[in-house]
């Protein structure tokens, strides 16, 4: 049986290990921590439990797809429910707006609150949907490293409609062109932060992101966000994938320019393929020191960072839901 090594047991590492296992490989996953999940895990302290890392869950079908590969009912491992409220927004003047998961209700409520026409809001959401439908099959569901992706009918269709993707305008420009109310512009601008971008720099195609929330919805896993990674870990163990916790990978072993194994803090392991779930920068800088790195890729501008607090608070707040955004008066200044 051919062998594969996956470096890191974050959610992408777990998903990769399961897909590779399904192809008939013997799979070993190496993890420097004592637990699986990477950034997506949980801690308990003083009677509180905190989900660490990602807090927003959309597109659950891509999690379910992993279980369906093995002809298993995802609900045996993983359960979730759809949220009625997508997100609450708060401004410094004391105003607040809740995005309803029912898109028709959202349009009506947004038109009333922001003083925009329902027709205008619906048209904006339709354009977002079109952007998503034109590009999802290219960027989300296929590899950008395969020539056939660029030669597909789907890609050609998208190329013929480049004008509708708003690639030459910033997200802020697109939103200001569509709406008069600066608060509604700010609400839709904030989606740039989903990939660490600034709405004043990222292209207008990013307006497809709210389509995921406002059309498909947002969800909450039963047991918390870390159940996503834990359910994949449980499936991986059931499928015979071997995990090596507390074993840091120091280097990817190369032979004739090809990955042939890894050196860890304990010993050497050989494999037919090696997959790194580490970020690309440390993968090249730490694990592949003798390989010429892709300089242009590694020198790209870094995305914005986040400062996260985990607070255990006594009591509840009726005005808050799972997702809440508090806007400042100088939103543009936050990105300088």
C-alpha positions as CSV (number, residue, x, y, z in Angstrom):
1,X,0.0,0.0,0.0
2,X,1.4,3.4,-0.9
3,X,2.2,5.8,2.0
4,X,1.3,9.4,2.6
5,X,2.3,11.8,5.3
6,X,0.2,14.9,6.3
7,X,1.9,17.6,8.3
8,X,-0.6,19.2,10.7
9,X,-4.0,18.1,12.0
10,X,-5.8,21.3,11.4
11,X,-9.1,21.0,9.6
12,X,-7.5,21.1,6.1
13,X,-5.0,18.5,7.2
14,X,-7.7,16.2,8.5
15,X,-9.8,16.7,5.3
16,X,-6.7,16.0,3.2
17,X,-5.8,12.9,5.1
18,X,-9.3,11.5,4.7
19,X,-9.4,12.2,1.0
20,X,-6.0,10.6,0.5
21,X,-7.0,7.6,2.6
22,X,-10.0,7.1,0.4
23,X,-7.5,6.8,-2.6
24,X,-6.0,3.8,-1.0
25,X,-3.0,5.2,0.9
26,X,-1.7,4.4,4.3
27,X,-1.8,7.8,6.0
28,X,0.2,9.2,8.9
29,X,-0.6,12.6,10.3
30,X,2.1,14.4,12.3
31,X,1.0,17.1,14.8
32,X,3.3,19.1,17.1
33,X,0.4,19.7,19.6
34,X,-1.2,17.1,21.9
35,X,-4.6,17.5,20.2
36,X,-6.1,17.6,16.7
37,X,-7.8,20.6,15.1
38,X,-5.1,23.2,14.8
39,X,-6.6,26.6,15.2
40,X,-10.1,25.1,15.4
41,X,-10.1,23.6,18.9
42,X,-11.5,24.4,22.4
43,X,-10.3,25.0,25.9
44,X,-12.1,24.9,29.3
45,X,-11.3,27.1,32.2
46,X,-13.1,28.1,35.4
47,X,-16.4,26.5,34.3
48,X,-16.4,28.1,30.9
49,X,-15.7,26.5,27.5
50,X,-14.2,28.6,24.7
51,X,-14.1,27.7,21.0
52,X,-10.7,28.9,19.7
53,X,-10.1,30.1,16.1
54,X,-12.9,30.4,13.6
55,X,-16.3,31.4,14.9
56,X,-18.4,31.6,11.7
57,X,-19.7,28.4,10.0
58,X,-21.0,28.5,6.4
59,X,-21.4,25.9,3.7
60,X,-21.7,22.8,5.9
61,X,-22.1,20.7,2.7
62,X,-18.4,20.7,2.3
63,X,-17.9,19.1,5.7
64,X,-20.7,16.6,5.0
65,X,-19.0,15.7,1.7
66,X,-16.1,14.1,3.6
67,X,-18.4,11.7,5.4
68,X,-20.3,11.0,2.2
69,X,-17.0,9.9,0.5
70,X,-17.1,7.0,2.9
71,X,-20.8,6.4,2.3
72,X,-21.6,7.4,5.9
73,X,-24.4,9.5,7.4
74,X,-22.7,12.8,8.5
75,X,-25.2,13.1,11.3
76,X,-23.7,10.1,13.0
77,X,-20.6,12.2,13.7
78,X,-21.7,15.8,13.2
79,X,-24.8,17.8,13.7
80,X,-25.6,21.5,13.3
81,X,-28.5,24.0,13.0
82,X,-29.2,27.1,10.9
83,X,-29.2,30.4,12.6
84,X,-32.3,32.7,12.3
85,X,-30.1,35.8,12.8
86,X,-27.0,36.0,10.6
87,X,-25.3,38.9,12.5
88,X,-26.1,41.9,14.7
89,X,-24.5,45.2,13.8
90,X,-24.0,48.1,16.2
91,X,-23.0,51.7,15.5
92,X,-21.6,54.3,17.9
93,X,-24.8,56.5,17.7
94,X,-26.7,53.7,19.4
95,X,-28.4,52.3,16.3
96,X,-28.4,48.5,15.7
97,X,-29.5,46.2,12.9
98,X,-30.0,42.5,12.8
99,X,-29.6,40.6,9.5
100,X,-32.4,38.1,9.2
101,X,-31.5,34.7,7.6
102,X,-34.7,35.0,5.6
103,X,-33.5,37.0,2.6
104,X,-36.9,38.4,1.8
105,X,-37.3,39.7,5.4
106,X,-33.7,41.0,5.2
107,X,-34.5,43.1,2.1
108,X,-37.6,44.5,3.6
109,X,-36.0,45.3,7.0
110,X,-32.8,46.7,5.5
111,X,-34.8,49.0,3.1
112,X,-36.8,50.4,6.1
113,X,-33.8,50.8,8.4
114,X,-31.3,52.2,5.9
115,X,-33.7,54.1,3.7
116,X,-32.8,52.2,0.6
117,X,-35.2,50.8,-2.0
118,X,-36.0,47.1,-1.9
119,X,-35.5,47.0,-5.6
120,X,-31.9,48.3,-5.3
121,X,-31.0,45.9,-2.5
122,X,-32.4,42.9,-4.4
123,X,-30.5,43.9,-7.5
124,X,-27.3,44.1,-5.4
125,X,-27.9,40.6,-4.0
126,X,-28.6,39.2,-7.4
127,X,-25.3,40.5,-8.7
128,X,-23.5,39.0,-5.7
129,X,-25.2,35.7,-6.5
130,X,-24.1,35.9,-10.2
131,X,-20.5,36.5,-9.1
132,X,-20.6,33.5,-6.9
133,X,-22.2,31.2,-9.5
134,X,-19.6,32.3,-12.1
135,X,-16.6,31.7,-9.9
136,X,-17.4,29.1,-7.2
137,X,-16.8,26.1,-9.5
138,X,-13.4,27.5,-10.5
139,X,-12.0,28.7,-7.1
140,X,-13.8,26.6,-4.5
141,X,-14.5,23.3,-6.2
142,X,-11.5,22.8,-8.5
143,X,-7.7,23.1,-8.2
144,X,-6.1,26.2,-9.6
145,X,-3.0,24.1,-10.2
146,X,-4.5,22.1,-13.0
147,X,-4.7,23.3,-16.6
148,X,-8.1,21.7,-17.2
149,X,-9.6,24.1,-14.7
150,X,-8.7,27.0,-17.0
151,X,-9.9,25.2,-20.1
152,X,-13.3,24.2,-18.7
153,X,-16.6,25.6,-20.1
154,X,-17.2,27.1,-16.7
155,X,-14.0,29.2,-16.8
156,X,-14.6,30.3,-20.3
157,X,-18.2,31.4,-19.3
158,X,-16.7,33.4,-16.5
159,X,-14.1,35.0,-18.7
160,X,-16.8,36.2,-21.1
161,X,-18.5,38.0,-18.3
162,X,-15.5,39.5,-16.6
163,X,-17.2,42.9,-16.6
164,X,-19.8,41.6,-14.2
165,X,-17.2,40.6,-11.6
166,X,-16.1,44.1,-10.7
167,X,-12.4,43.2,-10.7
168,X,-11.2,46.7,-11.5
169,X,-13.1,48.4,-8.7
170,X,-12.6,48.1,-4.9
171,X,-15.3,46.6,-2.8
172,X,-15.9,50.0,-1.2
173,X,-16.4,51.6,-4.6
174,X,-18.9,48.9,-5.6
175,X,-20.8,49.3,-2.4
176,X,-20.8,53.1,-2.6
177,X,-22.1,52.9,-6.1
178,X,-25.0,50.7,-5.0
179,X,-26.0,52.4,-1.7
180,X,-26.4,55.9,-0.4
181,X,-26.5,55.1,3.3
182,X,-22.9,54.9,4.7
183,X,-24.0,52.4,7.3
184,X,-25.2,49.9,4.7
185,X,-21.9,50.5,2.8
186,X,-20.0,49.8,6.0
187,X,-22.0,46.6,6.6
188,X,-21.1,45.2,3.2
189,X,-17.6,46.5,3.3
190,X,-16.8,44.4,6.3
191,X,-16.9,41.2,4.3
192,X,-13.4,42.0,3.0
193,X,-12.0,41.1,6.4
194,X,-13.0,37.5,5.9
195,X,-9.7,37.0,4.1
196,X,-7.8,39.7,5.9
197,X,-8.3,42.3,3.3
198,X,-9.2,46.0,3.2
199,X,-12.5,46.9,1.5
200,X,-10.7,49.9,0.1
201,X,-8.2,47.7,-1.7
202,X,-9.7,44.3,-2.3
203,X,-11.5,44.0,-5.7
204,X,-15.3,44.2,-5.9
205,X,-15.6,40.5,-6.7
206,X,-15.5,40.0,-3.0
207,X,-19.1,41.1,-2.7
208,X,-19.9,37.5,-3.5
209,X,-19.0,36.6,0.1
210,X,-22.3,38.0,1.7
211,X,-24.1,35.7,-0.7
212,X,-22.9,32.7,1.3
213,X,-24.4,34.1,4.5
214,X,-27.5,35.8,3.2
215,X,-28.5,33.1,0.7
216,X,-27.2,29.8,2.2
217,X,-27.2,31.0,5.8
218,X,-24.9,30.7,8.8
219,X,-24.9,27.7,11.1
220,X,-23.9,26.5,14.5
221,X,-22.5,23.0,15.2
222,X,-24.0,21.1,18.1
223,X,-21.3,21.1,20.8
224,X,-19.5,24.2,19.3
225,X,-17.2,24.9,16.4
226,X,-14.5,22.5,17.5
227,X,-16.9,19.7,16.7
228,X,-16.1,20.2,13.1
229,X,-12.5,19.2,13.5
230,X,-13.3,16.6,16.2
231,X,-15.8,14.9,14.0
232,X,-13.3,14.6,11.2
233,X,-10.7,13.4,13.6
234,X,-13.0,10.6,14.8
235,X,-13.8,9.6,11.2
236,X,-10.1,9.6,10.5
237,X,-9.4,7.2,13.4
238,X,-12.3,5.0,12.3
239,X,-10.7,4.8,8.8
240,X,-7.3,3.7,10.2
241,X,-5.4,6.9,9.8
242,X,-2.5,7.0,12.3
243,X,-1.9,10.2,14.3
244,X,1.5,11.2,15.8
245,X,0.8,13.8,18.4
246,X,3.6,15.8,20.2
247,X,5.8,15.1,17.2
248,X,7.0,18.1,15.3
249,X,8.1,17.8,11.7
250,X,11.5,19.5,11.3
251,X,12.1,19.0,7.6
252,X,10.6,17.5,4.4
253,X,13.0,15.1,2.9
254,X,13.7,15.6,-0.8
255,X,15.1,13.2,-3.3
256,X,15.7,14.4,-6.9
257,X,13.4,17.4,-6.2
258,X,10.5,15.2,-4.9
259,X,9.2,14.9,-1.4
260,X,10.0,11.4,-0.1
261,X,9.4,11.7,3.6
262,X,9.9,13.8,6.8
263,X,12.3,14.2,9.6
264,X,10.6,14.7,12.9
265,X,11.7,15.5,16.5
266,X,11.9,11.7,17.0
267,X,13.0,10.0,13.8
268,X,12.7,9.8,10.0
269,X,9.7,8.6,8.0
270,X,9.5,7.8,4.3
271,X,6.4,8.3,2.1
272,X,5.3,8.4,-1.5
273,X,3.6,11.8,-1.0
274,X,3.9,14.5,1.6
275,X,1.2,17.1,2.2
276,X,1.9,20.2,4.4
277,X,-1.0,21.8,6.2
278,X,1.3,24.4,7.6
279,X,1.0,28.0,6.2
280,X,3.0,28.3,3.0
281,X,5.6,30.7,4.5
282,X,6.9,28.3,7.3
283,X,6.6,25.3,5.0
284,X,9.2,26.8,2.6
285,X,11.3,28.6,5.2
286,X,11.5,25.9,7.8
287,X,10.6,22.6,6.2
288,X,12.2,23.1,2.8
289,X,15.4,25.0,3.6
290,X,17.3,23.7,0.6
291,X,14.6,24.3,-2.0
292,X,14.5,27.6,-3.8
293,X,11.3,29.2,-2.6
294,X,8.7,31.0,-4.7
295,X,9.9,34.4,-3.9
296,X,7.0,36.3,-5.4
297,X,4.5,34.3,-3.4
298,X,6.4,34.6,-0.1
299,X,6.9,38.4,-0.5
300,X,3.2,39.2,-0.9
301,X,1.7,41.7,1.5
302,X,0.5,40.2,4.7
303,X,-3.2,40.2,5.5
304,X,-4.5,42.0,8.5
305,X,-4.2,40.4,11.9
306,X,-6.7,40.1,14.8
307,X,-6.5,40.5,18.6
308,X,-8.8,38.0,20.3
309,X,-10.1,38.0,23.8
310,X,-11.9,35.1,25.4
311,X,-14.1,36.4,28.3
312,X,-16.1,34.3,30.7
313,X,-19.0,36.6,31.6
314,X,-21.7,36.1,34.2
315,X,-25.2,36.6,32.8
316,X,-26.6,37.0,29.3
317,X,-27.3,40.0,27.0
318,X,-30.6,40.0,25.1
319,X,-29.2,42.3,22.4
320,X,-26.4,39.9,21.5
321,X,-26.5,36.8,19.4
322,X,-23.8,34.4,18.2
323,X,-22.3,36.9,15.8
324,X,-22.1,40.6,16.6
325,X,-20.1,43.5,14.9
326,X,-19.4,46.8,16.6
327,X,-18.5,49.5,14.1
328,X,-16.3,52.5,14.8
329,X,-16.8,56.0,13.4
330,X,-13.6,55.8,11.4
331,X,-13.9,52.5,9.6
332,X,-11.4,53.4,6.9
333,X,-8.8,54.4,9.5
334,X,-8.8,50.8,10.8
335,X,-7.2,49.7,7.6
336,X,-4.4,52.2,7.5
